């Protein structure tokens, strides 16, 4: 099974608008693993899963983000993995990750 891992830096108005909980729910919908956290310039997300759900997740972030969010997305591939047993692949995004 192919697994892709993406790291996405989201800049703009993303703090205080429910963006991290939105990312959490979207990741759950597509059965992805990863985390999301605030940074000095916005939000940094890492997601991991099968290629198609990851692509749908990225499209969903751009299309369905909270109405008060104003975003620009800098997306890049952090790695392409073939091992489904890689340690973080066993961990789903949790509310703890969202709140960090």
Secondary structure, DSSP 8 states (H G I E B T S, - for coil): --EEEEEEEEEEE-TTTTHHHHHHHHHHHTT-EEEEEEETTEEEEEEEE-HHHHHHHHHHHHHH--TT-EEEEEEEEEEEE--TT-GGGG-B--HHHHH-
